[in-house]
């Protein structure tokens, strides 16, 4: 952000860009997106629409989540494989981008691979958790956790399930 700000100021004052700033910004964008994918998946911060699963009984909702994470896992496995082959080719050719400066592109191809591998690992973990009747990672957001903690504090003491046990209402709030 600072580099882009300096580039804008430089263009305003000198009518010329700072060499390499655009390429640096593009590389930072790739890093933030692909390293952010697995983090968002673990935290459950991705977009989720529960219009259908909210209307299903618990068994069918679990089936929907299982199918969704299965498709996600297969798609990410394919995408990761394709990215690995592309990264190998780019590394062998020492792929570069030509702008105001020559900028190596091949390291960003490996950043994409690492990010996709992380996302694939989260998808596999979520698939296993669903098969073993546990909530997927990130199933509850901060508001839901706070609400459930307040509700638990107001209720009389009874045995409470461990965090890894899935309740029917928790599954409906699970995000895919």
N, C-alpha and C positions, 0 to 999 in steps of 0.2 A: 504494500500500500504506500509506504514511504517512497519507494523507487518510482512508482507511477506519479505520485504527487510532484516529486522532483523533476520528472520528465515533462509534466504539464507546465511547470514553472519555466523550465528550460525552453520549451517550445514557444511559450508566450514572450519570453525575453529575447532569445536568440534566433527564433524561427527554425530551430533544429532540435531533433530528438537526441537523447542520450543513447549512444549505441548499446544494444543488448538489453534494454529495459523491457521491451515488449516480449522478447524471448524469455527473460527471467519471469515475467508475470505469467506467461503461458505455462512454464514449468511449475510454478507455485500453484497454479490452478489445478494441474494434473495431480500433484501431490495431495492437495487438500481434498479433492474429490475422492480419489481412490483410497487414501488412507482413512477418510471419513466414512466410507461405506460400511466396513465391519464395525466401527465404533457405533454408528447409528443403529445397526442391526442388533448389537448387544444391548443397547439402551432402549430399544423399541421406539426410536425417534423417527422412523420412516412413516410414510403416509399409509394409513389403514382405514378402510371403509368397511363397516360391520353391518351394513343394511341387511344382508342375507343371513349372516351367522347369528345375529340377534334374534331372528325369527325362527331359528331351528331349535330342535331339542338338543340336548347335550351330546348325544351320540353322533348325530349328523353334523353338528358344529365341529366336533373333533375330527370327523372324516374330512370335512372341508379344509381344516387347518393342515391335516396330514397330506392331502392332495396338493395344497398350495406350496407347502415346504418341499414336497417331493419334486414338483415341477421347478421350483426355484433352485433346488440343489442340482438337478440335471442341467438346467440352463447355465448355471454358474460353472459347472464342470466343463461344459462345452466351451464357454466363453474363456475360461482360464486356459484350456488347452490351446485354443486359437491364439490367445495372447502370448503364450509361451513360444509357440512356433514363430510368431511375428517378431518377438523380442530377440530370438536367436538369429533370425535373418538380419534384423536391424543391427545387431552387435557385430555380426560377421562383415557387414558392409560399412560399419562405422557411420551409420545414417546421420546426416546433418540437415539442418534447415538453414537456408540462406536468406538473410534479411540484411539489416545494417551490419550484422556480424554473422560469422559462421557459428551455429549453435548445435551442439550434439543432441540428437533426438533419442538415440538408443537408450540412454539411462532412464528416460521417462517411460519407455516401453517396459522396463523391468519394474518401475514403480507401479504401473498398471497391473502387472502380474502379481506383485506382492499384495496389493490391495484386493484383487480378486481372490487370491488364495485365502486371505483373512476372511472375506465375506463368505466364501465357500465353506470354510471351517465353521463359521457361525451357523450356516444353513444346515450343515451335517449335525452339529450339536442340537439344534432345534428339532430336527427330524427325529433324532434319537430320543430327545426329551419327550416329544409327543408320543412316540411309540411306547415309552415306558410310563405314560400317563402323568407326566410332569408338565408344567407350564413352559412354553418356549422362553428364551432369554428376552427380557424387555417386555414381558407380558403386562406388567403394571407400570403405569407412569407415576410420576411424583404425586399428582393430585389423587389418583386412585389409592396409592399407598398411604397418603396422609388421611384420606377419608376412612380407609379401613382401620387405621390405627386409632382414630377417634372413636369409631364405632365399637371397636374391641374394648377400648378404655371405658366406655359407657355400659357395656354388657356385664352381667355377673360372671364370675370366674368359672370357666368350664375348660375342658381339654381343648387345646387349639392345635390345628394341624401344623406340621413343620413347614418351612417355606418351600420345600421341594414338593410337597403334596399338592395335587391339583384339585380344586373344588370346582363344581359346575359353574358357579358364577365367575370364577377366575378364568376359566377357559373361554367364556364368551367375551371377556375383555382382552384376551390374548390377541396380539397383532401378528399379522402375517406379512 
